[in-house]
């Protein structure tokens, strides 16, 4: 199992567009055979701040995710137009 934790900050007045793109990405990512979990969270007090918690079966599944047409379209093309990626960290389980 591998976990990816990503934080995005919507550009001013682009919160809805960012949320819409992330919703589309969520639907598609959850269909991937190697995706165990893909959940987007919105900060309670900062509506333009998004946290994505992703789980994949292994590194191969994560790499496959990064090559999908929906990832390339939504995460690499559309989302950067309306939001900035602040952080992305990979985690391995302790047990």
C-alpha positions in Angstrom: 0.0 0.0 0.0 1.2 3.5 -0.8 -0.4 6.8 0.3 -0.2 10.1 -1.5 -1.3 13.3 0.4 -1.7 16.4 -1.8 -2.7 19.9 -1.0 -4.0 22.4 -3.5 -4.9 26.1 -3.1 -7.5 27.5 -5.4 -6.6 30.8 -7.0 -8.7 33.8 -5.9 -12.4 33.4 -7.1 -11.6 30.0 -8.6 -12.8 27.8 -5.7 -15.8 26.4 -7.5 -13.8 25.6 -10.7 -11.2 23.8 -8.6 -13.8 21.8 -6.7 -15.5 20.9 -10.0 -12.3 19.6 -11.5 -11.4 17.7 -8.4 -14.9 16.1 -8.4 -14.3 14.9 -12.0 -10.9 13.6 -11.1 -12.3 11.7 -8.1 -14.9 9.9 -10.2 -12.3 8.7 -12.7 -9.5 7.8 -10.2 -11.9 5.6 -8.2 -12.4 3.5 -11.3 -8.8 2.6 -11.6 -8.1 -1.0 -10.6 -5.0 0.0 -8.5 -6.8 2.8 -6.6 -7.9 1.8 -3.1 -9.1 5.2 -2.0 -9.3 8.7 -3.5 -10.9 11.3 -1.3 -10.8 15.1 -1.7 -11.4 17.2 1.4 -12.1 20.9 1.6 -10.9 23.0 4.5 -13.7 24.1 6.8 -12.6 27.7 7.2 -10.6 28.2 3.9 -12.9 27.1 1.1 -10.2 27.3 -1.5 -7.8 24.9 0.3 -8.2 21.2 -0.7 -6.5 18.1 0.7 -6.5 14.9 -1.3 -5.9 11.6 0.4 -5.0 8.8 -2.1 -4.2 5.1 -1.5 -2.9 2.8 -4.2 -2.1 -0.9 -4.1 1.6 -0.3 -4.9 4.0 2.0 -6.7 3.0 0.5 -10.1 -0.6 1.5 -9.5 0.4 5.0 -8.6 2.5 5.3 -11.7 -0.4 3.9 -13.8 -2.7 6.6 -12.2 -0.2 9.3 -13.2 -0.4 8.2 -16.9 -4.1 8.0 -17.3 -5.9 10.4 -19.6 -8.0 11.8 -16.8 -5.0 12.5 -14.6 -3.2 14.3 -17.4 -6.3 16.3 -18.3 -7.6 17.2 -14.9 -4.5 17.2 -12.6 -1.9 18.4 -15.1 -3.8 20.6 -17.4 -7.1 22.0 -16.0 -6.4 22.2 -12.2 -3.1 24.2 -12.5 -5.0 26.9 -14.4 -7.3 27.5 -11.3 -5.2 26.3 -8.4 -1.6 25.9 -7.1 -0.2 22.6 -5.8 1.2 23.4 -2.4 2.4 20.0 -1.3 2.5 16.3 -2.3 3.9 13.7 0.0 4.2 9.9 -0.3 3.7 7.6 2.8 4.2 4.0 3.4 2.3 2.1 6.1 4.2 1.2 9.3 2.7 -2.3 9.5 
